[in-house]
Amino acid sequence: MEKQAYKVNNYRQIKVKYIGATNYKGSKVKIYEPKRYNNDKTESKSFSYCSRTGDIMEQAYKILTDNGFNVVARASENENYIFLCDNWSEDFKKVSELINN
């Protein structure tokens, strides 16, 4: 019997979370990719919240696409926004290497 689930495209899950301000640091937008395999670690990078943008999902989308991530879908859960990205093989980008232009 042919396996149908393997016909569905496999994308990378990139999560976005708001980190509130503290007494010492301002609000942040955390972009992270949960570990894919047991020996991997979660990769993350945090950026200062942009009050001009006023939307963490929009801010994270711009950071990802400006860094060459191919965002193909989005989703959300309780405390996160999720982007599904199609960057594998020679197009593989690391979340820990993101920069904010």
FENFENKA-V579171 format. One record per residue. N is the residue number from 1. PHI is phi in radians with two decimals (999 if undefined). Layout:
{{N	PHI} {N	PHI}}
This chain:
{{1	999} {2	-1.30} {3	-1.45} {4	-1.38} {5	-1.07} {6	-1.34} {7	-1.46} {8	-1.38} {9	-1.02} {10	-1.79} {11	-2.09} {12	-1.48} {13	-1.70} {14	-1.99} {15	-1.81} {16	-2.27} {17	-2.42} {18	-1.50} {19	-1.99} {20	-1.18} {21	-1.19} {22	-2.05} {23	-1.14} {24	-2.03} {25	-2.33} {26	-1.35} {27	-1.10} {28	-2.28} {29	-1.97} {30	-1.77} {31	-1.95} {32	-2.57} {33	-2.08} {34	-1.03} {35	-1.03} {36	-1.60} {37	-2.30} {38	-1.00} {39	-1.57} {40	-1.45} {41	-2.02} {42	-1.19} {43	-1.69} {44	-2.60} {45	-2.64} {46	-1.98} {47	-2.30} {48	-1.06} {49	-1.15} {50	-1.74} {51	-1.19} {52	-1.16} {53	-1.22} {54	1.21} {55	-2.61} {56	-1.15} {57	-1.13} {58	-1.15} {59	-1.09} {60	-1.15} {61	-1.02} {62	-1.11} {63	-1.07} {64	-1.08} {65	-1.19} {66	-1.11} {67	-1.70} {68	1.58} {69	-1.32} {70	-1.67} {71	-1.35} {72	-1.99} {73	-2.85} {74	-2.44} {75	-2.69} {76	-2.57} {77	-2.47} {78	-0.80} {79	-2.03} {80	-2.40} {81	-1.75} {82	-2.27} {83	-1.95} {84	-1.79} {85	-2.12} {86	-1.90} {87	-2.24} {88	-2.25} {89	0.95} {90	-1.20} {91	-1.62} {92	-1.12} {93	-2.05} {94	-1.70} {95	-1.09} {96	-1.15} {97	-1.78} {98	-1.08} {99	-2.25} {100	-1.85} {101	-1.33}}
